[in-house]
Structure formats: structure tokens, C-alpha cells
């Protein structure tokens, strides 16, 4: 009974703390509409004023050779023997295997479902380490992952999904401290969390949501020695106007006759989010890099609210861009070489580094009508093409494929190509 009361009081205190944090963030935007108007015009943000972007030299001249480590690679939720020791052993193997494959950076999922792989004042514990979302595993996974990665001589970047709460039934349950439950229980913030297609998300059309996400990134940078923070391609999940009908209606009401069309307004919301996150990171630690890994198809990006050209042609949005160029040279829609040149031409801001995401997961499979079965040096040739175009490095998707024996020839050729740089 005593333990039950203690847990209950802890939950109540955590909810109150979350409410205080969000209220403070909202106060920074006092006087503006909840939807934030047109973010590019309002210029209001809870984040500090951005510090100057680091130069290419200060960002480090070494070629990026990174690999994505997704939440699936860290998942111990189904193990009855999960513990700090088993998690450490799992991650130690990831570090050593990535290093042996020639990688110098790990991009690791630390917030996949509006939850956290670390003790947070804003997000509940991830089910990946505690078994159930909100369950304290009794140790700090992120602290260990950063330390172990650095001890091996590699860099560590925190991979964050900013808007996703629950996708295809994952996580199986949401903690009372998940922003979905916290926001939905508050009449004033109920619309901040939306359900679409059976999945749950946060709506970036509300300035309070953008401030909340910014505060979550700031929390990571202030408390952990991460080398970077990355958002992937999960922005608006649909073009359907029903997704954010509430926030857009409020925006239209406040904007009057100056309201932007829905697609442009969505892009402005994501632009405002990135600018706020970038400023918060640089205020906390100017050396930490902020990047985004969007889809390789620019048309698809815009449909998701990602106006990439704005980010890579203007200062103050990010330090690097890594389009997911998961195509081979014979792709009829977007051949790899053409995609490389398109992105090389797009990035004109001198401080923005350009990396290319490569699809090791497709090697030696019948993906794209079997076109990946024609040889074992596709990724090696892609490294050469990227270098010839003047890119700054590569990210490999994904970690498990580095261990796939059916891809061994492709992996060895890729490793040899990387070592030549």
C-alpha cells in the first residue's frame, strides 16, 4: 500500500512538473495566438536567440561515416531477463560491430514515440527498456550509450521523432505521463494531440507543441554529451486537411484575410520548429550539430510539410542535411546519380553539410523490381559518386544489415570504398 501511494504521488508530481514546464514555455509566447499565427512572421519562440552557425572547419572536417541504430535494435521489452547488464551488452556489441565496419558515428534512437531512453522531466520512460512505457528501468541508458560510444572513439547523435506518439500499435500502451494523455486531459491543450488513421501524433500547428518539442531537445543537449541531434522524415503524416483541422481553423481565424494555404502553412510550422530547435541547441552547446534526414524525393518532402530548400539555403535552421537516397542507378523515377546532383545543387548555405543516406538494407534483395541483385558494389559506387559531387559523408541504413551475411560482399566493398576516402 505504501509503495502504491509513493508511485501515485510521483506520478502526480511528474504531471504537475510537466504542466509547469509547458506553462512557462507558453508564457514566452504570451500575446500570440495559440496557433502562433504565421510562424515566419511572428518570430516568437521560447528558445534563445540563435548563435552563429559553426563553420565547416569547426564542425569537423572528417568525412561522416554513420549508421542508424533504430529503436528496434535497442528493444528489450520482450525479454524477461532485461537488465542494465543485458542492455549494456547489447549496446557494446552495436558499438564494436559498427566500428569494425568502418563507421565513425552512431545515430541512435533516443525518443521514438514521445517517450525517452533517459530520465526526462517531459517524456515518460520508453517501453523499450522498462518493458512498459513509464516504467523506470533503474539505470540511464542514454548516459551509458554516450559514454560507451565515445570510449570506442566514435561520435554519438541522438535521433528524435518529434511528432510521433503511437504508430501501428507501438508502444502497446501509453503512460499517464505521455504527452498524449497529459494534453488530452487538459481542455485548453486537448487539440495538441491528434489521432489519424489509427495512429497518434502531436500537432506542430500549435506553438505550444513546438515549444514542448524544443524543450525536450534542449533537455537532451543540456544533460548529455551528445555530438548531435537528428530528426528523420516523420513530419506531417498526411496531406489530408482533417489531420490538423483544429489548429488550421484557429490560425485562419487569427490571420484573417492573410492566411496562407494549408500546405504553405504546414511548411511554415515545420520551419518554425526547426529554427526553434536549432537556436535552443546552439544556446545550450554550440558544438552540438543539428541535422535532418528527409526523404530523397523533394516533392514528397514538401507534401509532409518539409520545405527543405528553406533549411539548406538560409542560416539558422540546421547544420547538416542527409537525404535518404535509397535508390540505385537504374531507378526509373529517381536514379541515384540524378538525385545526388539535385541535392548538391540545392544546398547553397555554406555552413550546411551534405550527407547522403545509403540503402544497405536493399542490397542483395529483390527491392525495386530486383534491380539491387545486379551486383555487389552498388553502395561502393555510390560512395564514389557522392564524393565526386562534393558531399561531406554518408549514413547507412541500417545497423542490422551490417551483420547480414547475405550482404557480405556488398558490405566488404562498401567498407573498402569508405576506407579510400
N, C-alpha and C positions, 0 to 999 in steps of 0.2 A: 504493500500500500504506500509506504514512504517513497520507494523508488518511483512508483507511478506518479505520485504528486510532484516529485522533483522533475521528472520528464515533462509533465504537463506545464509546470511553471517555466521551464526552459523554453518550451515551445511558445508560450505566451510572450516571454521576454524577447524571443527572436522576432516574432511578428511585430511587436511594438518597435523594436530597433529598425526593422525594415521600413516601417511606416514613417519613422522619424527621418531616416536617410532620404527616402523619396520625397518627403515633405520639404526637406532642406533643398533638395535639387529643384523642386518646383518653385521654391521661393526665389531662386536665381532668375526665374523667368517671369516673375510677378509683373502683371500688366499686359502680358501677351495672352492670346487665345490658347486654349488647351491644345489645339492642333498646331500651334506655333506659326500660323499664317504661312506665307511662303518662306521657308527656312533661309533661302539665299538672300532674301530681302530683310528679314528681321534681324539677322546677325546675332541673335541671343543664344547663349549656351551656358550651361553650368560649368563647362570646362574652362581652364585658364586660357589666356591668350597664347597662341602658338609660338613656340620658339623657332628660330630659323631652322630650316631643314638641314641635316648634316650633308656635307659634301660627299661625293663618291669616295674620296680618299678617307674621310673619317668613318664612313660606313664600312670600310674594309675592302681591299682590292681583291681578296681571294675569290675565286670562282665558287658560286653556290653549287653544292652537290648534296641536295637534301632528299629526304624520303618522308612521306606522310605516314604517321602512325595513328591509325583511327581508333575510336572508342572500342571497336570490335577486337583490336589487338590487346586491349587492356582489360577486357571484360572477365571478371572473376565472379560475377553474380551467381552463376550456376554451380559454383564449386562449393561443396560442403566443407572443404578444408581451407577456404580462403583465409589469409592472414597477412600480416605485414611481411613475413618471410617469403610467402609464395608470390606476393606481388613484386617484391624486390628481385626475386629470382627471374620472374617473367620479364621485368624491365631490363635487368642486367643482360639477358640474352638478346633482347632487342638492340641494345647499345652495341654489343660486341658484333652481332651479325651485320648491323648497318655499317660499322666501321670497317669490317672485313670486306664489305662490298664496295668500299671507296667513298662512302658518304662522309660529309663533314658537318651535317646539320640534321636534326630531327625536328619535324613539325608534328607536335603531339596534341591530340585532342584533350583539352582540359575542361571544356564546357560544351558538351554535345547537345544537351536537352534542357537548357535553362537550369542546369544543376552544376555541381563543381567537384573537381577531383582534388579539392583542397578545402580547408575550413574557411567559410565565407560568411560575411555579415549580410549578404544579399541573396545568395542562392543556396538551396539545400544540398547536402551531400549527394553525389551520384550513386545510383544503384550499382554501378559497375564495381565499386569497391566495398560497399556496405551490404550488398545483397538486395536492399530495399531503399528507394530514394529517401533521403533524410536520415538514414542510419549512419552514425559516426563509426568509421572503421577502426578508430583507435590510433591512427597514425596519419601523417601528412604525405600522401602520395606525390603531390607536386614538388614538395621540398626534396624528396628523395630523387625524383626523376631529374630535376635540375642538377643536383649535386652529382649524381652518377654520370650524367651526360657530360658535364664539364670535366669530371675526373678522367674521362676517356679522351679528352681533347676535342670534343665535339660541341657545337652550338645547339642551344635549345630554344625553340619558338613555341609559344602557346597558341594552339589552334582553337578558335572560338566560333561557335554557331550563334550569331547574335539574336535571331528571331525564333528559332525552333524550340518548341516545348515538348511536343509528343508527336512521333511520326510512326505510322503503321503499327500502333500498339506498343511502341517503345518510348519511354520506360513503361513497364506493365502497370505501375501505379505512380501517382504524383503526390509528393509530400505536401502536408499542410503549409509548408513554408515555400513551396514552389510559387513563383510569381503568378502563375495561372490561378491558383487558389486564393492567393493574397489579393490580387487585383479584382477577381470576380466577386469576392466577398465585400468589396468596397463599392458602393453605388457610384461614387464620383470617378472611379477608375475601372469600372466594370468593362468598358469597351476597349480598354488597353489590350486585353487578351481575347483573341478571336478563334473560332473553330471553323475550319473549311475542309471539305472533303474527308471528314472524319479525323482530321489532324488538328493540332493546336499550335498557335503561334502568338507572338507579340506583334502589335501593330505599330510600325515606326511612323505612322502618320501623326501620332501624338508626341509632342515634345517631351512629355514626362517619360515615355518609353525610351526615347533616345537618350535622355539624361540617365535613366536607370542602367542602360547598357553601357554607357560611358563610365559610370561609376564602377561597374563590375570590372571593366578592363583596367581602370585606374587601380583598383584593389590588387589585381594581379601584379602589376608593374611595381607598385609601392612595396609589396611584401615578398617578392621573389626575384631572384637574379636571372630573369629570362632575358634572352638576347633579342627576342622579337615577339610580336603578336600577329596572328594571321586570321582574317575572315575568309571563308571559302565562298562558294557560289550560291549559298542559300539566302536569297533576299526575298522579294515578293514571290510567293509560290504559284501565283496565277495571275492572268490578265483580267479575270472576272471582277467586275465592279462590286460584286456582293462582298468580297473579302473585306474591304475597308470602307464600306458604305457609311458607317457612323463617323469616322474621322474625316472623310472627304466632305460629307454634308456639313459638318461643323466648320471645316475650312472654307467652304463656299459661302457659308453664312457670314463669316468674318471678313472674307476677301471681297465680297460684293461683286461688282462687275469686273474686277481684276483677277478673278480666279483662273488658275491655269487648268488646262485639260488634265484628266486623270493621269495619263501616262507621264506627262511632264512633272506633275505634282509629286508623283511617286519617286521619280528620279531626284527631285529636289530634297525629298525626305532622306533618301539614302546618302545623297551628297552631304547633307547637314550632319547625319550620323557619323560619317567617316571623318568629316572635318573636326567634329567634337572629340572623337576618339583619338585622332592624331594629336590634337592640342593637349589632351589630358596625358597622353603617353610622354610627349616631349617635356611637359611641365614636371612630370614625375622623374623621368630619366631620359635625357636627350639621346643617349646612346642606343636605346631600345628601338628596333626597327618595327614599323607597322606596314603590313602588306595585305593584299587581297589576291585571291586566286579565282578569277571568274571563269566562266565557260569561254572556250576559244572562239565561239561564234558571236560576233558583236551584236547581231540582230537579236539573238536570244537573250543576251545580257540586257539590252535596253528593255525588252519585254518584262524583265524581272526587276526593273527599276534601277539597273546599274548602268549609268551613263559614263562608261569607262573613260571616254575621251576627256571629260572634265577632270578626272583624277590624275591622268598622266600628262596633262598639258598645262596644269596650273599648280602652283605651290600650295602646301598646307593640307593635302589630302592623304598622302601615303608616301612611303619610302621605296616601295617596290610593287610591281605587278607581276603576277605569274599566271598567264592564261593557260588553261588546260588544253593543250594541243594534242588531243587524243586521236589523232588521225595519222594515217600512213600516206606515203607519197602518191598513191593511186586513188585516194578518196575522191569520188566524183563530185561531192558537194564542196569540200574544203580541203584540197590537197595540202599536205604538211608544208611544203616549201612556200606555197602562196600564203598560207596562214602566218608563217614566220615573217614574211615581208610586210604583210598588213600590219602586224603588231609592231614591228620595228619602225615603220613609218608613223605609227600612231603616237608612240612615246616621244614627246618633244621636250618635256621638262627635264633639264639636265640632272637634277637630283634624284630622279626616279629610275631605279634599276629595273631591268627587264630580265625575268627568268622565264623559262618555258617548262610547263608540266608535261611529262612524257608518260605514255601508257604502257608500262611494263606488264600490267595486268592483261593486256590484249595479246601479248607475244605468244606465239605458238597456239593460238586459239582460232576458231572459225569466225571470230568477230568481223564485222564489216564485210560480209559475204566471202569470208575465207581469205581475204587479201593479206592477212597477217601470217599466213602459212608459207609465203613465197620465199622466205629466207630467215636467217638468224642474226642479221646485222642491221635490222631496221633502226633500232634505237641508237646504235653506234653511228650510223649515217646521220641521224637526226641531231646528234651532238655536234657533228662536224658542220652541218647546215646552220645550226644555231650560232656556233662560234663565228662562222663566216659572215653572218648577219650582224655580229657585234653584240650578242646578248651577254648577260652577266652571270649566267648559270642555269641550273636545271633542278627540277624537283621530280622525284619518281613516285608514281602511284602504282602499287603501294607496298608497304613493308613485307607482307606475307609473300609477295611474288619474288622477293629476293631469295627466298628459300625453296622455291618451286623447282624441283629437279627437271620437270618437263621444259623449263625455260632456261636450263643451264647454259646452253650455247649462247643464247641471246644475252644472258647476264654477263658471261665472261667477255663477250665482245663489247658490251657497254662499259664494263669496268676498264677494259684496255683503252677504250676511247677517252674515258674521263681522265685516265692517268696521263694521257698525252697533252693535256691542257696546261 
